[in-house]
Amino acid sequence: MASIGVLTLELRLEHAHSLKDKRHVVQGLKDRLRRKFNVAVAEIDYQDTWQRALVAAVTVSGDHERAALILQAAERDAAQWLGGDLVDATVEWLE
């Protein structure tokens, strides 16, 4: 049975003064996670808010352990790249 893991990242972008500033950060994060971890990524909430973003990264694998490792690595990388802008990260499993 396939394991579907969803990593949700909540961002608070205090330095963003426009949607353009926010989009720059969010797009950079999405591109980075796609490239490094081969996950599907989307901004899922707060699209019209300048200083908040909710981004989800999803992976599907036949091996639950492998999927968990991918999402853990993606979370660590996002935390390192975003620093204090990352305020929360959660993982949910759809099996």
PyMOL Python script that loads the backbone (N, CA, C, O; Angstrom):
from pymol import cmd

cmd.read_pdbstr("""\
ATOM      1  N   MET A   1       0.843  -1.188   0.000  1.00  0.00           N
ATOM      2  CA  MET A   1       0.000   0.000   0.000  1.00  0.00           C
ATOM      3  C   MET A   1       0.886   1.249   0.000  1.00  0.00           C
ATOM      4  O   MET A   1       1.908   1.297   0.685  1.00  0.00           O
ATOM      5  N   ALA A   2       0.496   2.221  -0.749  1.00  0.00           N
ATOM      6  CA  ALA A   2       1.272   3.464  -0.860  1.00  0.00           C
ATOM      7  C   ALA A   2       1.093   4.331   0.378  1.00  0.00           C
ATOM      8  O   ALA A   2       0.023   4.363   0.986  1.00  0.00           O
ATOM      9  N   SER A   3       2.153   5.025   0.735  1.00  0.00           N
ATOM     10  CA  SER A   3       2.106   6.023   1.799  1.00  0.00           C
ATOM     11  C   SER A   3       2.145   7.401   1.154  1.00  0.00           C
ATOM     12  O   SER A   3       2.982   7.679   0.295  1.00  0.00           O
ATOM     13  N   ILE A   4       1.231   8.252   1.581  1.00  0.00           N
ATOM     14  CA  ILE A   4       1.186   9.622   1.095  1.00  0.00           C
ATOM     15  C   ILE A   4       1.444  10.523   2.290  1.00  0.00           C
ATOM     16  O   ILE A   4       0.670  10.534   3.247  1.00  0.00           O
ATOM     17  N   GLY A   5       2.525  11.270   2.232  1.00  0.00           N
ATOM     18  CA  GLY A   5       2.893  12.166   3.324  1.00  0.00           C
ATOM     19  C   GLY A   5       2.752  13.610   2.902  1.00  0.00           C
ATOM     20  O   GLY A   5       3.138  13.987   1.795  1.00  0.00           O
ATOM     21  N   VAL A   6       2.192  14.421   3.795  1.00  0.00           N
ATOM     22  CA  VAL A   6       1.986  15.843   3.526  1.00  0.00           C
ATOM     23  C   VAL A   6       2.716  16.649   4.595  1.00  0.00           C
ATOM     24  O   VAL A   6       2.383  16.572   5.778  1.00  0.00           O
ATOM     25  N   LEU A   7       3.697  17.409   4.177  1.00  0.00           N
ATOM     26  CA  LEU A   7       4.428  18.326   5.054  1.00  0.00           C
ATOM     27  C   LEU A   7       3.833  19.711   4.858  1.00  0.00           C
ATOM     28  O   LEU A   7       3.829  20.239   3.745  1.00  0.00           O
ATOM     29  N   THR A   8       3.328  20.302   5.941  1.00  0.00           N
ATOM     30  CA  THR A   8       2.747  21.636   5.874  1.00  0.00           C
ATOM     31  C   THR A   8       3.669  22.607   6.599  1.00  0.00           C
ATOM     32  O   THR A   8       4.033  22.383   7.754  1.00  0.00           O
ATOM     33  N   LEU A   9       4.040  23.675   5.923  1.00  0.00           N
ATOM     34  CA  LEU A   9       4.948  24.678   6.462  1.00  0.00           C
ATOM     35  C   LEU A   9       4.221  26.009   6.577  1.00  0.00           C
ATOM     36  O   LEU A   9       3.699  26.523   5.588  1.00  0.00           O
ATOM     37  N   GLU A  10       4.184  26.570   7.788  1.00  0.00           N
ATOM     38  CA  GLU A  10       3.576  27.883   7.975  1.00  0.00           C
ATOM     39  C   GLU A  10       4.681  28.917   8.072  1.00  0.00           C
ATOM     40  O   GLU A  10       5.608  28.783   8.871  1.00  0.00           O
ATOM     41  N   LEU A  11       4.572  29.950   7.250  1.00  0.00           N
ATOM     42  CA  LEU A  11       5.585  31.006   7.199  1.00  0.00           C
ATOM     43  C   LEU A  11       4.994  32.322   7.677  1.00  0.00           C
ATOM     44  O   LEU A  11       3.845  32.648   7.379  1.00  0.00           O
ATOM     45  N   ARG A  12       5.780  33.056   8.408  1.00  0.00           N
ATOM     46  CA  ARG A  12       5.437  34.434   8.766  1.00  0.00           C
ATOM     47  C   ARG A  12       6.577  35.295   8.240  1.00  0.00           C
ATOM     48  O   ARG A  12       7.707  35.211   8.721  1.00  0.00           O
ATOM     49  N   LEU A  13       6.269  36.116   7.255  1.00  0.00           N
ATOM     50  CA  LEU A  13       7.268  36.890   6.524  1.00  0.00           C
ATOM     51  C   LEU A  13       7.185  38.358   6.932  1.00  0.00           C
ATOM     52  O   LEU A  13       6.610  39.174   6.212  1.00  0.00           O
ATOM     53  N   GLU A  14       7.752  38.690   8.075  1.00  0.00           N
ATOM     54  CA  GLU A  14       7.681  40.045   8.621  1.00  0.00           C
ATOM     55  C   GLU A  14       8.335  41.075   7.702  1.00  0.00           C
ATOM     56  O   GLU A  14       7.939  42.240   7.700  1.00  0.00           O
ATOM     57  N   HIS A  15       9.324  40.661   6.927  1.00  0.00           N
ATOM     58  CA  HIS A  15      10.052  41.582   6.045  1.00  0.00           C
ATOM     59  C   HIS A  15       9.328  41.839   4.717  1.00  0.00           C
ATOM     60  O   HIS A  15       9.733  42.717   3.955  1.00  0.00           O
ATOM     61  N   ALA A  16       8.261  41.082   4.436  1.00  0.00           N
ATOM     62  CA  ALA A  16       7.530  41.269   3.175  1.00  0.00           C
ATOM     63  C   ALA A  16       6.628  42.499   3.286  1.00  0.00           C
ATOM     64  O   ALA A  16       5.845  42.630   4.228  1.00  0.00           O
ATOM     65  N   HIS A  17       6.751  43.384   2.319  1.00  0.00           N
ATOM     66  CA  HIS A  17       5.954  44.607   2.308  1.00  0.00           C
ATOM     67  C   HIS A  17       4.970  44.643   1.144  1.00  0.00           C
ATOM     68  O   HIS A  17       4.283  45.641   0.924  1.00  0.00           O
ATOM     69  N   SER A  18       4.912  43.533   0.399  1.00  0.00           N
ATOM     70  CA  SER A  18       3.987  43.439  -0.724  1.00  0.00           C
ATOM     71  C   SER A  18       3.813  41.966  -1.074  1.00  0.00           C
ATOM     72  O   SER A  18       4.571  41.109  -0.619  1.00  0.00           O
ATOM     73  N   LEU A  19       2.813  41.694  -1.883  1.00  0.00           N
ATOM     74  CA  LEU A  19       2.631  40.323  -2.364  1.00  0.00           C
ATOM     75  C   LEU A  19       3.803  39.887  -3.228  1.00  0.00           C
ATOM     76  O   LEU A  19       4.136  38.703  -3.277  1.00  0.00           O
ATOM     77  N   LYS A  20       4.431  40.842  -3.911  1.00  0.00           N
ATOM     78  CA  LYS A  20       5.603  40.525  -4.730  1.00  0.00           C
ATOM     79  C   LYS A  20       6.749  40.023  -3.849  1.00  0.00           C
ATOM     80  O   LYS A  20       7.412  39.044  -4.194  1.00  0.00           O
ATOM     81  N   ASP A  21       6.986  40.688  -2.715  1.00  0.00           N
ATOM     82  CA  ASP A  21       8.021  40.235  -1.774  1.00  0.00           C
ATOM     83  C   ASP A  21       7.719  38.825  -1.285  1.00  0.00           C
ATOM     84  O   ASP A  21       8.602  37.968  -1.240  1.00  0.00           O
ATOM     85  N   LYS A  22       6.461  38.596  -0.920  1.00  0.00           N
ATOM     86  CA  LYS A  22       6.055  37.283  -0.417  1.00  0.00           C
ATOM     87  C   LYS A  22       6.233  36.219  -1.496  1.00  0.00           C
ATOM     88  O   LYS A  22       6.791  35.153  -1.235  1.00  0.00           O
ATOM     89  N   ARG A  23       5.755  36.509  -2.713  1.00  0.00           N
ATOM     90  CA  ARG A  23       5.853  35.540  -3.803  1.00  0.00           C
ATOM     91  C   ARG A  23       7.298  35.150  -4.087  1.00  0.00           C
ATOM     92  O   ARG A  23       7.581  34.000  -4.424  1.00  0.00           O
ATOM     93  N   HIS A  24       8.204  36.103  -3.951  1.00  0.00           N
ATOM     94  CA  HIS A  24       9.618  35.815  -4.172  1.00  0.00           C
ATOM     95  C   HIS A  24      10.102  34.724  -3.211  1.00  0.00           C
ATOM     96  O   HIS A  24      10.778  33.784  -3.629  1.00  0.00           O
ATOM     97  N   VAL A  25       9.764  34.846  -1.950  1.00  0.00           N
ATOM     98  CA  VAL A  25      10.177  33.858  -0.946  1.00  0.00           C
ATOM     99  C   VAL A  25       9.471  32.528  -1.177  1.00  0.00           C
ATOM    100  O   VAL A  25      10.110  31.476  -1.190  1.00  0.00           O
ATOM    101  N   VAL A  26       8.152  32.573  -1.361  1.00  0.00           N
ATOM    102  CA  VAL A  26       7.375  31.343  -1.524  1.00  0.00           C
ATOM    103  C   VAL A  26       7.803  30.598  -2.786  1.00  0.00           C
ATOM    104  O   VAL A  26       7.966  29.379  -2.752  1.00  0.00           O
ATOM    105  N   GLN A  27       7.984  31.298  -3.883  1.00  0.00           N
ATOM    106  CA  GLN A  27       8.403  30.634  -5.120  1.00  0.00           C
ATOM    107  C   GLN A  27       9.793  30.027  -4.973  1.00  0.00           C
ATOM    108  O   GLN A  27      10.051  28.929  -5.466  1.00  0.00           O
ATOM    109  N   GLY A  28      10.687  30.744  -4.292  1.00  0.00           N
ATOM    110  CA  GLY A  28      12.021  30.199  -4.050  1.00  0.00           C
ATOM    111  C   GLY A  28      11.967  28.917  -3.237  1.00  0.00           C
ATOM    112  O   GLY A  28      12.678  27.957  -3.535  1.00  0.00           O
ATOM    113  N   LEU A  29      11.120  28.898  -2.204  1.00  0.00           N
ATOM    114  CA  LEU A  29      10.969  27.698  -1.380  1.00  0.00           C
ATOM    115  C   LEU A  29      10.382  26.555  -2.198  1.00  0.00           C
ATOM    116  O   LEU A  29      10.877  25.430  -2.130  1.00  0.00           O
ATOM    117  N   LYS A  30       9.341  26.828  -2.964  1.00  0.00           N
ATOM    118  CA  LYS A  30       8.716  25.784  -3.776  1.00  0.00           C
ATOM    119  C   LYS A  30       9.704  25.188  -4.772  1.00  0.00           C
ATOM    120  O   LYS A  30       9.793  23.967  -4.905  1.00  0.00           O
ATOM    121  N   ASP A  31      10.441  26.038  -5.466  1.00  0.00           N
ATOM    122  CA  ASP A  31      11.425  25.563  -6.442  1.00  0.00           C
ATOM    123  C   ASP A  31      12.505  24.727  -5.774  1.00  0.00           C
ATOM    124  O   ASP A  31      12.907  23.686  -6.294  1.00  0.00           O
ATOM    125  N   ARG A  32      12.964  25.182  -4.635  1.00  0.00           N
ATOM    126  CA  ARG A  32      14.026  24.483  -3.900  1.00  0.00           C
ATOM    127  C   ARG A  32      13.574  23.081  -3.475  1.00  0.00           C
ATOM    128  O   ARG A  32      14.290  22.101  -3.684  1.00  0.00           O
ATOM    129  N   LEU A  33      12.378  22.995  -2.875  1.00  0.00           N
ATOM    130  CA  LEU A  33      11.878  21.699  -2.405  1.00  0.00           C
ATOM    131  C   LEU A  33      11.617  20.743  -3.568  1.00  0.00           C
ATOM    132  O   LEU A  33      11.908  19.551  -3.471  1.00  0.00           O
ATOM    133  N   ARG A  34      11.073  21.261  -4.658  1.00  0.00           N
ATOM    134  CA  ARG A  34      10.843  20.412  -5.840  1.00  0.00           C
ATOM    135  C   ARG A  34      12.161  19.851  -6.376  1.00  0.00           C
ATOM    136  O   ARG A  34      12.280  18.660  -6.664  1.00  0.00           O
ATOM    137  N   ARG A  35      13.129  20.729  -6.498  1.00  0.00           N
ATOM    138  CA  ARG A  35      14.416  20.344  -7.091  1.00  0.00           C
ATOM    139  C   ARG A  35      15.185  19.364  -6.204  1.00  0.00           C
ATOM    140  O   ARG A  35      15.708  18.360  -6.686  1.00  0.00           O
ATOM    141  N   LYS A  36      15.251  19.661  -4.914  1.00  0.00           N
ATOM    142  CA  LYS A  36      16.086  18.845  -4.023  1.00  0.00           C
ATOM    143  C   LYS A  36      15.435  17.542  -3.580  1.00  0.00           C
ATOM    144  O   LYS A  36      16.130  16.553  -3.349  1.00  0.00           O
ATOM    145  N   PHE A  37      14.090  17.527  -3.457  1.00  0.00           N
ATOM    146  CA  PHE A  37      13.426  16.374  -2.846  1.00  0.00           C
ATOM    147  C   PHE A  37      12.379  15.707  -3.733  1.00  0.00           C
ATOM    148  O   PHE A  37      11.759  14.723  -3.330  1.00  0.00           O
ATOM    149  N   ASN A  38      12.179  16.238  -4.938  1.00  0.00           N
ATOM    150  CA  ASN A  38      11.227  15.655  -5.881  1.00  0.00           C
ATOM    151  C   ASN A  38       9.842  15.479  -5.251  1.00  0.00           C
ATOM    152  O   ASN A  38       9.232  14.414  -5.352  1.00  0.00           O
ATOM    153  N   VAL A  39       9.361  16.532  -4.607  1.00  0.00           N
ATOM    154  CA  VAL A  39       8.031  16.532  -4.001  1.00  0.00           C
ATOM    155  C   VAL A  39       7.134  17.499  -4.770  1.00  0.00           C
ATOM    156  O   VAL A  39       7.614  18.408  -5.447  1.00  0.00           O
ATOM    157  N   ALA A  40       5.830  17.288  -4.655  1.00  0.00           N
ATOM    158  CA  ALA A  40       4.871  18.240  -5.206  1.00  0.00           C
ATOM    159  C   ALA A  40       4.670  19.329  -4.156  1.00  0.00           C
ATOM    160  O   ALA A  40       4.509  19.022  -2.975  1.00  0.00           O
ATOM    161  N   VAL A  41       4.676  20.596  -4.568  1.00  0.00           N
ATOM    162  CA  VAL A  41       4.594  21.708  -3.620  1.00  0.00           C
ATOM    163  C   VAL A  41       3.572  22.726  -4.106  1.00  0.00           C
ATOM    164  O   VAL A  41       3.497  23.035  -5.295  1.00  0.00           O
ATOM    165  N   ALA A  42       2.772  23.249  -3.146  1.00  0.00           N
ATOM    166  CA  ALA A  42       1.790  24.279  -3.487  1.00  0.00           C
ATOM    167  C   ALA A  42       1.583  25.193  -2.294  1.00  0.00           C
ATOM    168  O   ALA A  42       1.685  24.767  -1.144  1.00  0.00           O
ATOM    169  N   GLU A  43       1.292  26.449  -2.578  1.00  0.00           N
ATOM    170  CA  GLU A  43       0.851  27.370  -1.533  1.00  0.00           C
ATOM    171  C   GLU A  43      -0.635  27.098  -1.352  1.00  0.00           C
ATOM    172  O   GLU A  43      -1.402  27.204  -2.309  1.00  0.00           O
ATOM    173  N   ILE A  44      -1.056  26.746  -0.129  1.00  0.00           N
ATOM    174  CA  ILE A  44      -2.422  26.280   0.069  1.00  0.00           C
ATOM    175  C   ILE A  44      -3.313  27.236   0.858  1.00  0.00           C
ATOM    176  O   ILE A  44      -4.515  26.995   0.969  1.00  0.00           O
ATOM    177  N   ASP A  45      -2.756  28.308   1.408  1.00  0.00           N
ATOM    178  CA  ASP A  45      -3.585  29.272   2.128  1.00  0.00           C
ATOM    179  C   ASP A  45      -2.861  30.608   2.235  1.00  0.00           C
ATOM    180  O   ASP A  45      -1.652  30.695   2.021  1.00  0.00           O
ATOM    181  N   TYR A  46      -3.618  31.640   2.568  1.00  0.00           N
ATOM    182  CA  TYR A  46      -3.120  33.011   2.772  1.00  0.00           C
ATOM    183  C   TYR A  46      -2.538  33.617   1.487  1.00  0.00           C
ATOM    184  O   TYR A  46      -1.614  34.428   1.553  1.00  0.00           O
ATOM    185  N   GLN A  47      -3.064  33.236   0.332  1.00  0.00           N
ATOM    186  CA  GLN A  47      -2.521  33.730  -0.927  1.00  0.00           C
ATOM    187  C   GLN A  47      -2.600  35.254  -1.054  1.00  0.00           C
ATOM    188  O   GLN A  47      -1.764  35.853  -1.731  1.00  0.00           O
ATOM    189  N   ASP A  48      -3.578  35.884  -0.423  1.00  0.00           N
ATOM    190  CA  ASP A  48      -3.741  37.330  -0.552  1.00  0.00           C
ATOM    191  C   ASP A  48      -3.219  38.098   0.661  1.00  0.00           C
ATOM    192  O   ASP A  48      -3.492  39.290   0.803  1.00  0.00           O
ATOM    193  N   THR A  49      -2.479  37.431   1.529  1.00  0.00           N
ATOM    194  CA  THR A  49      -1.921  38.059   2.724  1.00  0.00           C
ATOM    195  C   THR A  49      -0.421  38.236   2.525  1.00  0.00           C
ATOM    196  O   THR A  49       0.275  37.290   2.157  1.00  0.00           O
ATOM    197  N   TRP A  50       0.071  39.433   2.767  1.00  0.00           N
ATOM    198  CA  TRP A  50       1.478  39.750   2.501  1.00  0.00           C
ATOM    199  C   TRP A  50       2.458  38.998   3.370  1.00  0.00           C
ATOM    200  O   TRP A  50       3.502  38.562   2.885  1.00  0.00           O
ATOM    201  N   GLN A  51       2.149  38.837   4.634  1.00  0.00           N
ATOM    202  CA  GLN A  51       3.158  38.357   5.566  1.00  0.00           C
ATOM    203  C   GLN A  51       2.911  36.953   6.105  1.00  0.00           C
ATOM    204  O   GLN A  51       3.551  36.550   7.077  1.00  0.00           O
ATOM    205  N   ARG A  52       2.015  36.217   5.509  1.00  0.00           N
ATOM    206  CA  ARG A  52       1.769  34.831   5.916  1.00  0.00           C
ATOM    207  C   ARG A  52       1.686  33.951   4.685  1.00  0.00           C
ATOM    208  O   ARG A  52       1.266  34.386   3.613  1.00  0.00           O
ATOM    209  N   ALA A  53       2.097  32.699   4.861  1.00  0.00           N
ATOM    210  CA  ALA A  53       1.966  31.717   3.782  1.00  0.00           C
ATOM    211  C   ALA A  53       1.841  30.335   4.406  1.00  0.00           C
ATOM    212  O   ALA A  53       2.424  30.061   5.454  1.00  0.00           O
ATOM    213  N   LEU A  54       1.086  29.482   3.763  1.00  0.00           N
ATOM    214  CA  LEU A  54       0.986  28.086   4.154  1.00  0.00           C
ATOM    215  C   LEU A  54       1.313  27.269   2.908  1.00  0.00           C
ATOM    216  O   LEU A  54       0.617  27.343   1.895  1.00  0.00           O
ATOM    217  N   VAL A  55       2.382  26.493   3.005  1.00  0.00           N
ATOM    218  CA  VAL A  55       2.898  25.739   1.866  1.00  0.00           C
ATOM    219  C   VAL A  55       2.857  24.257   2.216  1.00  0.00           C
ATOM    220  O   VAL A  55       3.237  23.868   3.320  1.00  0.00           O
ATOM    221  N   ALA A  56       2.396  23.428   1.280  1.00  0.00           N
ATOM    222  CA  ALA A  56       2.361  21.982   1.495  1.00  0.00           C
ATOM    223  C   ALA A  56       3.270  21.299   0.482  1.00  0.00           C
ATOM    224  O   ALA A  56       3.296  21.649  -0.698  1.00  0.00           O
ATOM    225  N   ALA A  57       4.015  20.316   0.978  1.00  0.00           N
ATOM    226  CA  ALA A  57       4.851  19.468   0.128  1.00  0.00           C
ATOM    227  C   ALA A  57       4.357  18.032   0.308  1.00  0.00           C
ATOM    228  O   ALA A  57       4.147  17.578   1.433  1.00  0.00           O
ATOM    229  N   VAL A  58       4.176  17.327  -0.799  1.00  0.00           N
ATOM    230  CA  VAL A  58       3.596  15.990  -0.757  1.00  0.00           C
ATOM    231  C   VAL A  58       4.522  15.004  -1.444  1.00  0.00           C
ATOM    232  O   VAL A  58       5.096  15.286  -2.495  1.00  0.00           O
ATOM    233  N   THR A  59       4.654  13.830  -0.818  1.00  0.00           N
ATOM    234  CA  THR A  59       5.400  12.747  -1.446  1.00  0.00           C
ATOM    235  C   THR A  59       4.572  11.474  -1.368  1.00  0.00           C
ATOM    236  O   THR A  59       3.804  11.274  -0.428  1.00  0.00           O
ATOM    237  N   VAL A  60       4.739  10.617  -2.367  1.00  0.00           N
ATOM    238  CA  VAL A  60       4.048   9.328  -2.419  1.00  0.00           C
ATOM    239  C   VAL A  60       5.115   8.263  -2.607  1.00  0.00           C
ATOM    240  O   VAL A  60       6.001   8.390  -3.452  1.00  0.00           O
ATOM    241  N   SER A  61       5.013   7.201  -1.796  1.00  0.00           N
ATOM    242  CA  SER A  61       6.000   6.135  -1.890  1.00  0.00           C
ATOM    243  C   SER A  61       5.364   4.816  -1.463  1.00  0.00           C
ATOM    244  O   SER A  61       4.432   4.793  -0.660  1.00  0.00           O
ATOM    245  N   GLY A  62       5.871   3.745  -2.002  1.00  0.00           N
ATOM    246  CA  GLY A  62       5.455   2.417  -1.571  1.00  0.00           C
ATOM    247  C   GLY A  62       6.089   2.039  -0.251  1.00  0.00           C
ATOM    248  O   GLY A  62       5.689   1.062   0.382  1.00  0.00           O
ATOM    249  N   ASP A  63       7.074   2.808   0.163  1.00  0.00           N
ATOM    250  CA  ASP A  63       7.814   2.553   1.398  1.00  0.00           C
ATOM    251  C   ASP A  63       7.602   3.724   2.366  1.00  0.00           C
ATOM    252  O   ASP A  63       8.098   4.825   2.126  1.00  0.00           O
ATOM    253  N   HIS A  64       6.875   3.489   3.448  1.00  0.00           N
ATOM    254  CA  HIS A  64       6.564   4.541   4.421  1.00  0.00           C
ATOM    255  C   HIS A  64       7.841   5.164   4.992  1.00  0.00           C
ATOM    256  O   HIS A  64       7.915   6.381   5.163  1.00  0.00           O
ATOM    257  N   GLU A  65       8.831   4.345   5.283  1.00  0.00           N
ATOM    258  CA  GLU A  65      10.090   4.842   5.851  1.00  0.00           C
ATOM    259  C   GLU A  65      10.780   5.821   4.899  1.00  0.00           C
ATOM    260  O   GLU A  65      11.293   6.857   5.321  1.00  0.00           O
ATOM    261  N   ARG A  66      10.784   5.485   3.641  1.00  0.00           N
ATOM    262  CA  ARG A  66      11.404   6.352   2.619  1.00  0.00           C
ATOM    263  C   ARG A  66      10.668   7.686   2.530  1.00  0.00           C
ATOM    264  O   ARG A  66      11.296   8.743   2.471  1.00  0.00           O
ATOM    265  N   ALA A  67       9.348   7.636   2.521  1.00  0.00           N
ATOM    266  CA  ALA A  67       8.547   8.862   2.468  1.00  0.00           C
ATOM    267  C   ALA A  67       8.813   9.733   3.697  1.00  0.00           C
ATOM    268  O   ALA A  67       8.927  10.954   3.586  1.00  0.00           O
ATOM    269  N   ALA A  68       8.909   9.105   4.859  1.00  0.00           N
ATOM    270  CA  ALA A  68       9.175   9.848   6.103  1.00  0.00           C
ATOM    271  C   ALA A  68      10.541  10.522   6.042  1.00  0.00           C
ATOM    272  O   ALA A  68      10.679  11.672   6.457  1.00  0.00           O
ATOM    273  N   LEU A  69      11.542   9.827   5.535  1.00  0.00           N
ATOM    274  CA  LEU A  69      12.883  10.405   5.421  1.00  0.00           C
ATOM    275  C   LEU A  69      12.896  11.606   4.479  1.00  0.00           C
ATOM    276  O   LEU A  69      13.560  12.606   4.750  1.00  0.00           O
ATOM    277  N   ILE A  70      12.165  11.504   3.381  1.00  0.00           N
ATOM    278  CA  ILE A  70      12.101  12.613   2.414  1.00  0.00           C
ATOM    279  C   ILE A  70      11.481  13.841   3.065  1.00  0.00           C
ATOM    280  O   ILE A  70      12.011  14.945   2.941  1.00  0.00           O
ATOM    281  N   LEU A  71      10.362  13.654   3.756  1.00  0.00           N
ATOM    282  CA  LEU A  71       9.682  14.803   4.372  1.00  0.00           C
ATOM    283  C   LEU A  71      10.493  15.392   5.528  1.00  0.00           C
ATOM    284  O   LEU A  71      10.509  16.608   5.715  1.00  0.00           O
ATOM    285  N   GLN A  72      11.155  14.552   6.293  1.00  0.00           N
ATOM    286  CA  GLN A  72      12.025  15.060   7.373  1.00  0.00           C
ATOM    287  C   GLN A  72      13.159  15.896   6.797  1.00  0.00           C
ATOM    288  O   GLN A  72      13.473  16.967   7.316  1.00  0.00           O
ATOM    289  N   ALA A  73      13.768  15.411   5.731  1.00  0.00           N
ATOM    290  CA  ALA A  73      14.863  16.158   5.101  1.00  0.00           C
ATOM    291  C   ALA A  73      14.356  17.470   4.509  1.00  0.00           C
ATOM    292  O   ALA A  73      15.030  18.496   4.600  1.00  0.00           O
ATOM    293  N   ALA A  74      13.173  17.438   3.903  1.00  0.00           N
ATOM    294  CA  ALA A  74      12.589  18.658   3.334  1.00  0.00           C
ATOM    295  C   ALA A  74      12.292  19.672   4.436  1.00  0.00           C
ATOM    296  O   ALA A  74      12.527  20.868   4.259  1.00  0.00           O
ATOM    297  N   GLU A  75      11.778  19.205   5.568  1.00  0.00           N
ATOM    298  CA  GLU A  75      11.502  20.104   6.688  1.00  0.00           C
ATOM    299  C   GLU A  75      12.789  20.733   7.232  1.00  0.00           C
ATOM    300  O   GLU A  75      12.830  21.937   7.487  1.00  0.00           O
ATOM    301  N   ARG A  76      13.820  19.937   7.406  1.00  0.00           N
ATOM    302  CA  ARG A  76      15.110  20.457   7.885  1.00  0.00           C
ATOM    303  C   ARG A  76      15.675  21.497   6.928  1.00  0.00           C
ATOM    304  O   ARG A  76      16.157  22.548   7.350  1.00  0.00           O
ATOM    305  N   ASP A  77      15.611  21.195   5.641  1.00  0.00           N
ATOM    306  CA  ASP A  77      16.133  22.108   4.638  1.00  0.00           C
ATOM    307  C   ASP A  77      15.349  23.418   4.630  1.00  0.00           C
ATOM    308  O   ASP A  77      15.939  24.496   4.559  1.00  0.00           O
ATOM    309  N   ALA A  78      14.029  23.326   4.701  1.00  0.00           N
ATOM    310  CA  ALA A  78      13.190  24.527   4.722  1.00  0.00           C
ATOM    311  C   ALA A  78      13.481  25.361   5.971  1.00  0.00           C
ATOM    312  O   ALA A  78      13.565  26.587   5.894  1.00  0.00           O
ATOM    313  N   ALA A  79      13.632  24.705   7.111  1.00  0.00           N
ATOM    314  CA  ALA A  79      13.918  25.422   8.360  1.00  0.00           C
ATOM    315  C   ALA A  79      15.265  26.137   8.270  1.00  0.00           C
ATOM    316  O   ALA A  79      15.408  27.271   8.729  1.00  0.00           O
ATOM    317  N   GLN A  80      16.233  25.475   7.682  1.00  0.00           N
ATOM    318  CA  GLN A  80      17.556  26.076   7.532  1.00  0.00           C
ATOM    319  C   GLN A  80      17.510  27.257   6.564  1.00  0.00           C
ATOM    320  O   GLN A  80      18.122  28.294   6.817  1.00  0.00           O
ATOM    321  N   TRP A  81      16.797  27.103   5.475  1.00  0.00           N
ATOM    322  CA  TRP A  81      16.727  28.142   4.445  1.00  0.00           C
ATOM    323  C   TRP A  81      15.887  29.327   4.896  1.00  0.00           C
ATOM    324  O   TRP A  81      16.241  30.474   4.622  1.00  0.00           O
ATOM    325  N   LEU A  82      14.779  29.067   5.586  1.00  0.00           N
ATOM    326  CA  LEU A  82      13.863  30.137   5.989  1.00  0.00           C
ATOM    327  C   LEU A  82      14.231  30.785   7.322  1.00  0.00           C
ATOM    328  O   LEU A  82      13.863  31.933   7.573  1.00  0.00           O
ATOM    329  N   GLY A  83      14.939  30.075   8.160  1.00  0.00           N
ATOM    330  CA  GLY A  83      15.283  30.617   9.485  1.00  0.00           C
ATOM    331  C   GLY A  83      14.037  30.904  10.295  1.00  0.00           C
ATOM    332  O   GLY A  83      13.146  30.059  10.390  1.00  0.00           O
ATOM    333  N   GLY A  84      13.966  32.099  10.885  1.00  0.00           N
ATOM    334  CA  GLY A  84      12.860  32.479  11.745  1.00  0.00           C
ATOM    335  C   GLY A  84      11.547  32.699  11.018  1.00  0.00           C
ATOM    336  O   GLY A  84      10.514  32.872  11.665  1.00  0.00           O
ATOM    337  N   ASP A  85      11.556  32.697   9.690  1.00  0.00           N
ATOM    338  CA  ASP A  85      10.308  32.872   8.937  1.00  0.00           C
ATOM    339  C   ASP A  85       9.416  31.633   9.005  1.00  0.00           C
ATOM    340  O   ASP A  85       8.212  31.719   8.761  1.00  0.00           O
ATOM    341  N   LEU A  86      10.004  30.481   9.334  1.00  0.00           N
ATOM    342  CA  LEU A  86       9.218  29.258   9.480  1.00  0.00           C
ATOM    343  C   LEU A  86       8.716  29.180  10.910  1.00  0.00           C
ATOM    344  O   LEU A  86       9.510  29.064  11.843  1.00  0.00           O
ATOM    345  N   VAL A  87       7.399  29.243  11.091  1.00  0.00           N
ATOM    346  CA  VAL A  87       6.850  29.261  12.451  1.00  0.00           C
ATOM    347  C   VAL A  87       6.234  27.931  12.858  1.00  0.00           C
ATOM    348  O   VAL A  87       6.047  27.683  14.050  1.00  0.00           O
ATOM    349  N   ASP A  88       5.910  27.061  11.887  1.00  0.00           N
ATOM    350  CA  ASP A  88       5.328  25.766  12.236  1.00  0.00           C
ATOM    351  C   ASP A  88       5.506  24.801  11.077  1.00  0.00           C
ATOM    352  O   ASP A  88       5.494  25.192   9.910  1.00  0.00           O
ATOM    353  N   ALA A  89       5.671  23.532  11.426  1.00  0.00           N
ATOM    354  CA  ALA A  89       5.769  22.479  10.414  1.00  0.00           C
ATOM    355  C   ALA A  89       5.073  21.246  10.974  1.00  0.00           C
ATOM    356  O   ALA A  89       5.312  20.852  12.116  1.00  0.00           O
ATOM    357  N   THR A  90       4.212  20.641  10.164  1.00  0.00           N
ATOM    358  CA  THR A  90       3.520  19.424  10.579  1.00  0.00           C
ATOM    359  C   THR A  90       3.544  18.411   9.436  1.00  0.00           C
ATOM    360  O   THR A  90       3.617  18.775   8.262  1.00  0.00           O
ATOM    361  N   VAL A  91       3.483  17.145   9.803  1.00  0.00           N
ATOM    362  CA  VAL A  91       3.426  16.074   8.818  1.00  0.00           C
ATOM    363  C   VAL A  91       2.164  15.256   9.078  1.00  0.00           C
ATOM    364  O   VAL A  91       1.884  14.876  10.215  1.00  0.00           O
ATOM    365  N   GLU A  92       1.413  14.992   8.027  1.00  0.00           N
ATOM    366  CA  GLU A  92       0.223  14.147   8.101  1.00  0.00           C
ATOM    367  C   GLU A  92       0.393  13.004   7.118  1.00  0.00           C
ATOM    368  O   GLU A  92       1.057  13.143   6.091  1.00  0.00           O
ATOM    369  N   TRP A  93      -0.213  11.872   7.446  1.00  0.00           N
ATOM    370  CA  TRP A  93      -0.114  10.693   6.589  1.00  0.00           C
ATOM    371  C   TRP A  93      -1.497  10.268   6.105  1.00  0.00           C
ATOM    372  O   TRP A  93      -2.444  10.181   6.886  1.00  0.00           O
ATOM    373  N   LEU A  94      -1.594  10.009   4.826  1.00  0.00           N
ATOM    374  CA  LEU A  94      -2.817   9.510   4.212  1.00  0.00           C
ATOM    375  C   LEU A  94      -2.483   8.105   3.717  1.00  0.00           C
ATOM    376  O   LEU A  94      -1.738   7.944   2.750  1.00  0.00           O
ATOM    377  N   GLU A  95      -3.019   7.119   4.361  1.00  0.00           N
ATOM    378  CA  GLU A  95      -2.669   5.738   3.978  1.00  0.00           C
ATOM    379  C   GLU A  95      -3.892   4.907   3.738  1.00  0.00           C
ATOM    380  O   GLU A  95      -3.782   3.726   3.409  1.00  0.00           O
TER     381      GLU A  95
END
""", "prot")
cmd.dss("prot")
cmd.show_as("cartoon", "prot")
cmd.util.cbc("prot")
cmd.orient("prot")
